[in-house]
Amino acid sequence: MFIITKEELEHMSEAQLRALYHSIIADLVRRNLSAAHCPLTSISLANIQAVLRRKQVLRPCPPRF
């Protein structure tokens, strides 16, 4: 396994980031592991969450009437 960096995730949409996150979690479950067992995976998951949070903050809010 390798670390997925924030720079590699920047071009992805929120839906793609969520799908990647859940795909990694599903792979861990399939192999009967947790993120605590795989430090590189933990870093990748944290990077995905950080990029998701940044994209959500930057998303313009619709006007409230």
C-alpha contacts under 8 A as a table, 3 or more apart, distances in Angstrom:
res1	aa1	res2	aa2	distance
1	M	40	L	6.96
1	M	41	T	7.35
2	F	40	L	6.30
2	F	41	T	7.56
3	I	40	L	5.52
3	I	41	T	6.72
3	I	43	I	6.61
3	I	44	S	5.30
4	I	8	E	6.60
4	I	9	L	7.55
4	I	43	I	7.80
4	I	44	S	4.94
4	I	47	N	7.22
5	T	8	E	5.33
5	T	9	L	6.70
5	T	44	S	6.76
5	T	47	N	6.40
6	K	9	L	5.12
6	K	10	E	6.34
6	K	47	N	5.57
6	K	48	I	7.03
6	K	50	A	7.89
6	K	51	V	6.49
7	E	10	E	5.42
8	E	11	H	7.14
9	L	12	M	5.54
9	L	17	L	7.47
9	L	48	I	7.08
9	L	51	V	7.07
10	E	51	V	6.99
12	M	16	Q	5.84
12	M	17	L	6.28
13	S	16	Q	5.15
13	S	17	L	6.20
14	E	17	L	5.06
14	E	18	R	6.16
14	E	52	L	6.23
14	E	55	K	7.25
15	A	18	R	5.16
15	A	19	A	6.12
16	Q	19	A	5.02
16	Q	20	L	6.11
17	L	20	L	5.10
17	L	21	Y	6.13
17	L	48	I	6.46
17	L	52	L	6.91
18	R	21	Y	5.05
18	R	22	H	6.17
18	R	52	L	7.97
19	A	22	H	5.23
19	A	23	S	5.95
20	L	23	S	4.95
20	L	24	I	6.21
21	Y	24	I	5.31
21	Y	25	I	6.34
21	Y	45	L	6.42
21	Y	48	I	6.77
22	H	25	I	4.98
22	H	26	A	5.98
23	S	26	A	5.06
23	S	27	D	6.16
24	I	27	D	5.08
24	I	28	L	6.33
24	I	41	T	7.99
24	I	45	L	7.96
25	I	28	L	5.11
25	I	29	V	6.28
25	I	35	A	7.98
26	A	29	V	5.04
26	A	30	R	6.04
27	D	30	R	5.00
27	D	31	R	6.28
28	L	31	R	5.16
28	L	32	N	6.10
28	L	33	L	5.01
28	L	34	S	5.96
28	L	35	A	7.26
29	V	32	N	4.82
29	V	33	L	5.78
29	V	34	S	6.98
30	R	33	L	7.69
33	L	37	H	6.32
33	L	38	C	7.95
34	S	37	H	5.46
34	S	38	C	7.08
35	A	38	C	5.21
35	A	39	P	6.79
35	A	41	T	6.19
35	A	42	S	5.28
36	A	39	P	6.34
36	A	42	S	6.91
38	C	41	T	5.29
38	C	42	S	6.32
39	P	42	S	4.95
39	P	43	I	6.34
40	L	43	I	5.18
40	L	44	S	6.32
41	T	44	S	5.00
41	T	45	L	6.11
42	S	45	L	5.12
42	S	46	A	6.15
43	I	46	A	5.09
43	I	47	N	6.18
44	S	47	N	5.04
44	S	48	I	6.25
45	L	48	I	5.09
45	L	49	Q	6.26
46	A	49	Q	5.10
46	A	50	A	6.13
47	N	50	A	5.04
47	N	51	V	6.23
48	I	51	V	5.29
48	I	52	L	6.14
49	Q	52	L	5.01
49	Q	53	R	6.13
50	A	53	R	5.19
50	A	54	R	6.23
51	V	54	R	5.06
51	V	55	K	6.12
52	L	55	K	5.16
52	L	56	Q	6.18
53	R	56	Q	5.14
53	R	57	V	6.28
54	R	57	V	5.23
54	R	58	L	6.27
55	K	58	L	5.14
55	K	59	R	6.16
56	Q	59	R	5.25
57	V	60	P	7.99
